């Protein structure tokens, strides 16, 4: 219910249509940053397949722990293909990468966990000077967006079963 209310409260986004017919957000929203960075092309495909472009283009604020293409490449191809073809499961996985609110790196390092938009908690810890989100390492922090902040991670994190 909480997710439904959060999604319902979002404003309609502004988008442009790419040559392939897919909506690509414009501006400086989380969705636009992901859409315009080639390191996030797999994440963009996943966000589109899950129907979450409007969410990540909405008012927010959100904190997104964004896996790169290399992070998605760590998943077995058959598992990634199955995930991309199951919108409900894909949505649950992607929402596990989103924390409601704008949480900067200075705030993240003071946390031991955070509740994600899918309702499950992620573990946060520092190890050898690196910030870990579950078993993923934050490789770049504090990419500012008009509707939140992005922290890049090196692995896809999966919600508990």
C-alpha positions as CSV (number, residue, x, y, z in Angstrom):
1,X,0.0,0.0,0.0
2,X,2.8,2.4,0.9
3,X,4.5,1.8,-2.5
4,X,1.1,2.4,-4.2
5,X,0.6,5.7,-2.4
6,X,4.2,6.7,-3.2
7,X,3.8,5.9,-6.9
8,X,0.4,7.6,-7.0
9,X,1.8,10.8,-5.6
10,X,4.4,11.3,-8.4
11,X,3.9,14.0,-10.9
12,X,3.7,13.3,-14.6
13,X,7.2,13.4,-16.0
14,X,8.6,15.2,-19.1
15,X,10.0,12.8,-21.7
16,X,11.1,12.7,-25.2
17,X,10.8,9.8,-27.6
18,X,14.0,8.2,-28.8
19,X,14.3,6.9,-32.3
20,X,13.3,3.4,-31.2
21,X,10.1,4.7,-29.7
22,X,11.1,4.3,-26.1
23,X,10.6,7.2,-23.7
24,X,13.8,8.8,-22.6
25,X,13.5,11.4,-19.8
26,X,14.9,14.8,-20.2
27,X,16.3,17.2,-17.6
28,X,18.3,16.2,-14.5
29,X,16.1,13.6,-12.9
30,X,17.4,10.2,-11.8
31,X,15.8,8.7,-14.8
32,X,17.3,11.2,-17.1
33,X,20.8,10.7,-15.7
34,X,20.5,7.0,-16.1
35,X,19.1,7.4,-19.6
36,X,22.0,9.6,-20.7
37,X,24.9,7.6,-19.2
38,X,26.1,4.7,-21.3
39,X,27.4,2.9,-18.2
40,X,23.7,2.5,-17.2
41,X,22.3,1.2,-20.4
42,X,21.3,-2.2,-18.9
43,X,19.8,-0.4,-15.9
44,X,17.8,1.8,-18.3
45,X,16.6,-1.3,-20.1
46,X,15.5,-2.8,-16.8
47,X,13.8,0.4,-15.6
48,X,11.9,0.6,-18.9
49,X,10.9,-3.1,-18.8
50,X,9.7,-2.8,-15.2
51,X,7.6,0.4,-16.0
52,X,9.6,2.5,-13.6
53,X,10.7,5.4,-15.8
54,X,7.9,7.6,-14.6
55,X,8.7,6.8,-11.0
56,X,12.4,7.7,-11.3
57,X,11.4,10.8,-13.3
58,X,8.9,11.8,-10.7
59,X,9.1,14.2,-7.8
60,X,11.0,12.0,-5.3
61,X,13.2,12.5,-3.6
62,X,14.9,9.1,-4.0
63,X,18.3,7.6,-3.3
64,X,19.2,5.1,-5.9
65,X,22.0,2.6,-5.6
66,X,22.6,2.2,-9.3
67,X,24.3,-0.9,-10.7
68,X,26.4,-0.4,-13.8
69,X,26.4,-2.5,-16.9
70,X,29.4,-4.4,-15.4
71,X,27.3,-5.1,-12.3
72,X,24.5,-6.6,-14.4
73,X,27.1,-8.6,-16.4
74,X,28.0,-10.4,-13.2
75,X,24.6,-12.1,-13.2
76,X,24.3,-15.2,-15.3
77,X,22.8,-14.3,-18.7
78,X,19.9,-16.7,-18.3
79,X,19.0,-15.2,-14.9
80,X,19.2,-11.6,-16.3
81,X,17.0,-12.6,-19.3
82,X,14.5,-14.2,-17.0
83,X,14.4,-11.2,-14.8
84,X,14.0,-8.8,-17.7
85,X,11.0,-10.9,-18.9
86,X,9.3,-10.9,-15.5
87,X,8.2,-7.3,-14.8
88,X,6.9,-8.0,-11.3
89,X,10.1,-9.6,-10.1
90,X,12.2,-7.1,-12.0
91,X,10.2,-4.2,-10.3
92,X,10.8,-5.8,-6.9
93,X,14.6,-6.1,-7.6
94,X,14.9,-2.5,-8.9
95,X,12.8,-1.0,-6.0
96,X,15.3,-2.8,-3.7
97,X,17.9,-0.4,-5.1
98,X,15.8,2.6,-4.1
99,X,15.6,4.3,-0.7
100,X,12.9,7.0,-0.3
101,X,14.4,10.4,0.5
102,X,17.7,12.0,-0.4
103,X,20.5,10.2,1.4
104,X,23.9,11.6,0.7
105,X,27.2,9.7,1.2
106,X,27.8,11.6,4.4
107,X,24.5,10.3,5.8
108,X,24.9,6.8,4.3
109,X,28.1,6.1,6.2
110,X,26.3,6.8,9.5
111,X,23.7,4.1,8.8
112,X,23.8,0.4,9.4
113,X,20.7,-0.3,7.3
114,X,17.9,1.4,5.3
115,X,14.4,0.4,4.3
116,X,14.1,0.3,0.5
117,X,11.1,1.2,-1.6
118,X,10.2,-2.5,-1.9
119,X,9.9,-2.7,1.9
120,X,13.0,-4.8,2.6
121,X,16.1,-3.5,4.4
122,X,19.5,-3.2,2.9
123,X,22.6,-3.6,5.1
124,X,25.1,-0.7,5.0
125,X,28.6,-0.9,6.4
126,X,32.1,0.4,5.7
127,X,34.9,-2.0,5.1
128,X,38.5,-1.0,4.3
129,X,37.4,2.6,3.6
130,X,34.7,1.5,1.2
131,X,31.0,1.7,1.7
132,X,29.1,-1.5,1.2
133,X,25.4,-2.0,0.4
134,X,24.8,-5.6,1.2
135,X,27.7,-7.2,-0.8
136,X,28.0,-4.4,-3.4
137,X,30.6,-1.7,-3.2
138,X,29.8,2.0,-3.8
139,X,32.2,3.0,-6.5
140,X,30.9,6.6,-7.0
141,X,28.8,8.6,-4.7
142,X,26.6,11.7,-4.6
143,X,25.5,12.1,-8.2
144,X,23.0,14.9,-7.7
145,X,19.7,14.7,-9.4
146,X,16.8,17.2,-9.2
147,X,14.7,14.4,-7.5
148,X,17.3,12.7,-5.4
149,X,20.8,11.3,-5.5
150,X,22.5,8.3,-7.2
151,X,25.3,6.2,-5.7
152,X,26.9,3.8,-8.2
153,X,27.4,0.2,-7.1
154,X,29.4,-2.6,-8.6
155,X,26.9,-5.4,-8.1
156,X,23.1,-6.0,-8.5
157,X,21.7,-6.4,-5.0
158,X,18.9,-8.9,-4.6
159,X,16.0,-8.7,-2.1
160,X,15.6,-11.4,0.5
161,X,13.3,-14.2,-0.7
